[in-house]
Amino acid sequence: SQIVIEPTVAFTGSTKAKNGTSIPNEDSQDVQLDTTNIFDANRFPGLDRVEDGAHATYGARTGIYRDDGSKGEIFLGQSRRLDSGNNPFPSGSGLSRQASDIVGQVVAQYQDVYNLNYRVQLASENMQSERQELDGFANFGDLSVSTTYLYARSLDGTDLQDSRQQIYGSTTYKFNPEWAVNTSARYDLSQTQKGIRSADVGLNYIGQCFNILTSVKRSFTYDNTGNNATEFMVQLGFKNLGTFGTNQK
């Protein structure tokens, strides 16, 4: 096995940007701080807003790695804005204070059989949980199962006014190398919209020259998001030529 300890420090500085109201903020509202972008020079997801000023980011990753592909990793990181005023980030984004929220990640993998990936965002002032994501996967030969859990607090000043808490699960079974059946469901755990949100089942054929993917999906929505719907989809794909399909409700 190999053990790696990797500390990382970054410093970013820029001139003052004009984040005024003359440019509507359409693509930079949902600011999500995580381990993939905490070291970026600009943490806004779009082009309508730009992160200016100076900030320093620091973190550390440690892991153990085996020759068979198994591994375990832990990462913690935080960013600190060096300018005391004119913070362009909205409240609840994790970057609205001089000291950003703390982001962390735990990865555990055993060969290609089991995989667990946990990501967390904690408020810097009181260590309150702002966001949690958990992805799990297990492979039992012809049967594979996966699950995803998400918790995210609401963001002030954006369209995300309600906290989100959902769990998603899927299962795939291969009858042979060409045919497989899969099913999945999404369940909302929040108090305001508790219940199943969607469920689907599909039958897939994956051949040497072409693929046929079919699925039936039932969506359960609420008055503020639209009507319930049942969708039937057929997708035909040819190797090296492309894919086309139909989607009916």
N, C-alpha and C positions, 0 to 999 in steps of 0.2 A: 504494500500500500504506500501511497504518497500523501503526505500532509502538507498543505499549502496555507500560509498566512499572508494575506495581500492587503496592506493598508493603501488607501488612495486619497489624495488631496488635490483639489483643483481650485483655481482662482479665475474668475471671469470679471472683466471690466468693460464698460462701454460708455459712450456719451449719452446724454439725455435724449430719450425718444419722445416723439409727439403722439402720445396715446390719447388724443382728444376725441370729442364726440363727432368730429367731421367724418370719421370712418366708423360706420356702424359695426358693433361687435357681434358678428354672426357665427364665426367659427372658432372663437377662443373663449367661450363661456365655461365649458366643462373642463376645468383644469384638474387633472388627476396626477398627483404626485406619487411616484412609486420607484422601485429600484432600477427601472429601465431608463428613467429620464432625470433622476436627481442630479446627475453630473452634466446634464446638457447646459449649454450657454443660455438658451431660451427655453423656459419650461411651458410657455403657452403652446397649445396644440395646433393653432392655426396661424394665419397671417394678419388678422385684424388687430392684434395686440402684440407688442414686443417688450420683452423684459430688458430694462435698462439698468444703469448704475453698476455697482460692483457687489459680488457675492462670493463667498468661499464655501466650498463643499468638502466634507470629509466623511470617510467611512472605512469599513474594513470587512473583508470576506475571508472566511477560513473554511477549509474543506478537507475531507479525506477521500481518496480515490483509489479504487482497486483495479487490477488488470482485467477483471471480467466485466467492467462497465458499471459496477456498483459505485455509489458515491453518496456523500452527505455534505451539505453546505449550509453555512449560516452567514447572513449579511446584515449589517446595520449601517445606516447612513443618515446624515443631517446636513442642512445647508443654513448658512447665516448671511443675511443681507447686511452689507456694511454701510448702506445709506439709511439714515434714521427716518427720512420722510419720503413722500411720493411713491408709496408702494403700489404697483399697478394691479396686484392680484386681489380678487374678491375674498371676502370673509368666508371661511370654511374650505378654502382651497388647499390649506396646508402650507401656504407660502405668504399669507397676509401679515404675519408677524416677522420681526427681525430674525428670530430663530425659527426655522421651519419645523414642521412636524417630523417625527422620526419614522423612517421607513425601514422595514426589515423583511427578510425572506429566509425560509427554511426549506431545503430541498433534500429529499431522501429517495434514493433509487436503488433497487436490487435488480441487477442485470436488465433484461427487457421485460421482466415479469410484473414488478410492482413499481409504482412511481407516485410520489406525494410532493406537492408544491404548495406551500403556505406563504402568503404575503400579507403584511399588516402595515397599517399607518396609525401612529399614535400621536396625540396632541402633545406638543412640547411642554405646555404649562402644567398639565395635570395627568398626562399619560392616558387620557381617555381614548377609547378606540374610535377612530374615524372611518376606517375601511378595513375589511378583512376578506380575503379570497383564499379558497382552498380548492385545489384540483387533485383528484385522485384517479388512478388508473390501475387496473389489474388484468392480466392476460392469463387465461387458463386454457391454453391450446386453441381449440376452435371457438371458445367463448371468451369474450372480452367485455368488461364493464368499466364505466367511468362515471364520476360524479363531480359536480362543481357547486360550491357554496359561495354566496356573495352577500356581504353586508356593507352598506355605504350610507353614511349620514347625509342629510340634505345640505345643499350649498346655497347660502344666502346670495340674493341678487341674481339667481339663475332660474331656469325652468325646473330645476330639480328641487322642488319644495318639500318633498316627502322622502324620508329615509327608505332605502330599498333593502330587502332581505329575501333572498330567493335561494332555492336549491334545485339543481338540475341533475338528472341521471339518465344514462343511456346504456343499452346493451346490444351487442352484435354477436350473432352466432353464424358460423360458416358451415354449411352443409358439406361443401367440397371446395376446392380452390376457385370455383367459378360462381357459386351461388351463396348468398348470405341474406339473412333477415335481421333487421334492426328495429329497435323501438326506443322511445325516449319520452320524458315528461318533465315539465317545469312546474314547481310549486312555490307559491308566494307565501312567505312566513310573516309578512308585516300585518299589523293589527287592522289597518284600514282596508286592505284588499286580500285578506287571507283566503287561500284556496288554490286549486290547480289552475294554471294559466294556459297550458298547452300540452298536448299529447299527440304522438304520431307513431306510425308503424310503416316500415318500408321493406321492399324486396328488391335486391340488387343482383344483376348479372354482370360479371366482369370477365370478358373473354379476351382472346388474343387480338382480335381485330376491332371489336366494338363493345360498348357498355350500355346496359339498360338499367336505369335507376327509376324506381316507382315508389311513391309514398302517399300516404293519406294523413293529413294533419288536422286536428281539431283545436281551435283557439277559443279560449274563454276570456272575454274581456268585460269591461264595465262601462258605465254610461259615459265616463270622461275619456275613454280611449276608443270607443267604437262598438260595433255589434259583434256577437259571436260569429264564427265562420268555420266552415269545413273546406279544406283545400285538397285537391287531388293533383299530383304532379307526375309527369312522365318525362324523363330526360334520356335522350339517345346521344351517345358520343362515339365518334369514330377516331381511331388512333391516327394521329398526325393530321387530322382534317378539322376537328372542332366538335362542338356540342350544340345541340338545339333541343328545345323541349316545350311542353305546354303546361299551363298552370290554370286550373279552373276552380272556382268557388261555387 
